[in-house]
Amino acid sequence: MAAATVEKDCRMDIRLTQSQRKNYEKAAELRGQTLSQWTTMHLDECARRDIDEAHTIRLSDEAFERFSALLDEPMPEAARELLARESIWG
């Protein structure tokens, strides 16, 4: 079964050194890909990683233990009052 064709209607031009371009072309060739395919694959991977990292909170072991302990404690009165308020968003 052939992969679905996706229409690509946007371009992105970037400035490179000759050395960068040669390295990218060689890497693409070794993978049997066009330069565009190789570049897009790597940009996609890096974008996903950067987005995931921006949405991930990392805690030290000590901080995680404290956070976990706080989750097991009763909710503070101020938090209960806040949650009991009627929503302003309807």
C-alpha positions as CSV (number, residue, x, y, z in Angstrom):
1,M,0.0,0.0,0.0
2,A,1.5,3.4,-1.0
3,A,1.7,6.2,1.5
4,A,-0.8,9.0,1.1
5,T,0.5,12.0,-0.8
6,V,0.4,15.2,1.2
7,E,0.2,18.5,-0.7
8,K,3.1,20.8,0.3
9,D,2.2,24.3,-0.4
10,C,4.7,26.2,1.8
11,R,8.4,26.9,1.4
12,M,11.1,27.7,3.9
13,D,14.4,29.1,2.8
14,I,17.4,29.1,5.1
15,R,21.0,30.4,4.7
16,L,23.8,27.8,5.1
17,T,27.5,27.6,4.8
18,Q,28.9,25.4,2.0
19,S,30.1,23.0,4.6
20,Q,26.7,22.7,6.2
21,R,25.1,22.1,2.8
22,K,27.6,19.4,1.9
23,N,27.2,17.6,5.2
24,Y,23.4,17.7,4.9
25,E,23.5,16.4,1.3
26,K,25.9,13.6,2.3
27,A,23.7,12.6,5.2
28,A,20.6,12.6,2.9
29,E,22.4,10.6,0.3
30,L,23.4,8.0,2.9
31,R,19.8,7.6,3.9
32,G,18.6,7.4,0.3
33,Q,16.6,10.6,0.8
34,T,16.4,13.9,-1.0
35,L,17.8,16.9,0.9
36,S,14.2,18.1,1.5
37,Q,13.1,14.8,2.9
38,W,16.1,14.5,5.2
39,T,15.8,18.1,6.4
40,T,12.1,17.9,7.0
41,M,12.5,14.6,8.9
42,H,15.1,16.2,11.2
43,L,13.2,19.4,11.6
44,D,10.0,17.4,12.6
45,E,12.0,15.4,15.1
46,C,13.6,18.5,16.7
47,A,10.3,20.4,16.7
48,R,8.5,17.6,18.5
49,R,11.3,17.3,21.0
50,D,11.4,21.0,21.8
51,I,7.6,21.2,22.1
52,D,7.6,18.1,24.4
53,E,10.4,19.6,26.5
54,A,8.5,22.9,26.9
55,H,5.5,21.0,28.2
56,T,7.3,18.7,30.6
57,I,8.2,19.6,34.1
58,R,11.2,17.8,35.6
59,L,11.7,17.5,39.3
60,S,14.6,16.3,41.4
61,D,14.0,13.2,43.4
62,E,13.5,15.3,46.5
63,A,11.1,17.7,44.8
64,F,9.1,14.8,43.4
65,E,8.8,13.2,46.9
66,R,7.6,16.5,48.4
67,F,5.1,17.0,45.5
68,S,3.8,13.5,46.0
69,A,3.4,14.0,49.7
70,L,1.5,17.3,49.1
71,L,-0.9,15.4,46.8
72,D,-1.7,13.0,49.7
73,E,-2.4,15.9,52.2
74,P,-5.9,17.4,52.6
75,M,-6.6,20.3,50.3
76,P,-5.9,23.7,51.9
77,E,-9.1,25.7,52.9
78,A,-8.2,28.5,50.4
79,A,-8.1,26.0,47.5
80,R,-11.4,24.4,48.6
81,E,-13.0,27.9,48.6
82,L,-11.6,28.8,45.2
83,L,-13.0,25.5,43.7
84,A,-16.4,26.2,45.3
85,R,-16.8,29.5,43.5
86,E,-19.1,29.8,40.6
87,S,-17.2,29.8,37.3
88,I,-16.9,33.1,35.5
89,W,-16.8,31.3,32.2
90,G,-20.3,30.0,32.6
